[in-house]
Amino acid sequence: MKVEFYGHVRQYHNIKSEIDRNIHTVLESSQYVMGPMLKQFEGELAAYHGTKYAIGFGNGTDAIWLALMALGIGQGDEVITHPNTFFATAEAIWIAGATAVFVDCDPETKCIDPAKIEAAITPKTKAIIPVHLYGQCADMKAIRKIADKHKLYVIEDNAQAIGASGDGFKISELSDATATSFIIQKNLGTFGDSGALVTNNEKIDAATRKLRNHGSNARNVHSFGFNSRLDDLHAGVLSAKLKHIDAWNDLRRKWAARYTGGLKGAKNFTLPSERKGYRHVFHLYIIETKKPEHRDAFLKFLNDNAVDAKTHYSIAIHKQAGYPWGKGARINGAVPNAERNAATCISLPMFPELKEEEVDFVIAKCMEWDNAQK
Ligand SMILES: Cc1ncc(COP(=O)(O)O)c(C=O)c1O
């Protein structure tokens, strides 16, 4: 047996007729860019989130920086996030021309630690970007409170947690806009790249709709903008898949519970936790070695034993070579939790189409390694 990290083709085969039907509809429509399938999917995505608007883009990174740009955030402004997220969160801040300010993550959830945010706020601070990392929501209630007190915008980076929720809050309920990514490996992923914003803010909707389309919302009429549209073929794939997202997230939760049950006796690594009242959708199931020096050897053991485990993300953003590439960046205080997360994380295979025997095989290999340690 070999346990793969992703199950893209299994997923396609499971709902092939629904995806093929939508692709066929688009192909026969002769409208492939800004056509009716995009409009349909945007409507479905807004309805799924309970927001007034959804706007599709070429990728999730663009969704973040276009939202910042729509809010007038750029040169001279500061945006707070944390350094153990995927690189694109910070990259989007830099593309917008702003300074990325990093604070530490919560030791348990690995999402931004709200207790660290206020000390990082200066007169230049304009926004906070919490990331719902690995599929669990950041503490949006605490973050909203700080944002209200200091009159800051909040943009949720929800590339990893579509369908998740917090204790008494939904994604997109407590922010100005929520960005998501539909790259294939996400919980809702297309066969390539795309992303979206959902928002109740009319200004963000109107501005980003123009910005994604060469500054145009009427033929031959332009202002400054870009080309970052979600094309109709991808919209068709995503429309077919969106109908399954809750069931797929339930399966991810089921495999996560099975991993946790099987691994709970391990002495040399810790398991992910779900905050009380939260719905974690396990984009990734991350374990952490108790000793950083164990991580690479454990990962190699799994890979050598037919388990395609990976790391997310083994180099924190501020530790990347060449950081910060002449861009504005500040680390506010020490970030030991983020650095420890980078040094100890291992991602086990996680996708809805896993099979029981595959999960059990991964558990057995992890426990074999654990038992072999002194
Ligand atoms: C946390 C996070 N933010 C942003 C992105 C950027 O999305 P994309 O790759 O679609 O640009 C991703 C995924 O790639 C991500 O995981």
PDBQT file of the ligand as one rigid body, heavy atoms in Angstrom, charges set to zero:
ROOT
HETATM    1  C1  LIG A 401      -3.247  30.580   3.840  1.00  0.00    +0.000 C 
HETATM    2  C2  LIG A 401      -3.196  30.840   2.353  1.00  0.00    +0.000 A 
HETATM    3  N1  LIG A 401      -3.298  32.103   1.901  1.00  0.00    +0.000 NA
HETATM    4  C3  LIG A 401      -3.278  32.385   0.611  1.00  0.00    +0.000 A 
HETATM    5  C4  LIG A 401      -3.147  31.388  -0.343  1.00  0.00    +0.000 A 
HETATM    6  C5  LIG A 401      -3.010  31.804  -1.764  1.00  0.00    +0.000 C 
HETATM    7  O1  LIG A 401      -3.887  31.228  -2.637  1.00  0.00    +0.000 OA
HETATM    8  P1  LIG A 401      -3.484  30.982  -4.158  1.00  0.00    +0.000 P 
HETATM    9  O2  LIG A 401      -2.466  29.908  -4.210  1.00  0.00    +0.000 OA
HETATM   10  O3  LIG A 401      -4.772  30.616  -4.800  1.00  0.00    +0.000 OA
HETATM   11  O4  LIG A 401      -2.963  32.279  -4.683  1.00  0.00    +0.000 OA
HETATM   12  C6  LIG A 401      -3.053  30.047   0.067  1.00  0.00    +0.000 A 
HETATM   13  C7  LIG A 401      -2.946  28.902  -0.847  1.00  0.00    +0.000 C 
HETATM   14  O5  LIG A 401      -2.279  28.721  -1.773  1.00  0.00    +0.000 OA
HETATM   15  C8  LIG A 401      -3.055  29.767   1.456  1.00  0.00    +0.000 A 
HETATM   16  O6  LIG A 401      -2.941  28.515   1.919  1.00  0.00    +0.000 OA
ENDROOT
TORSDOF 0
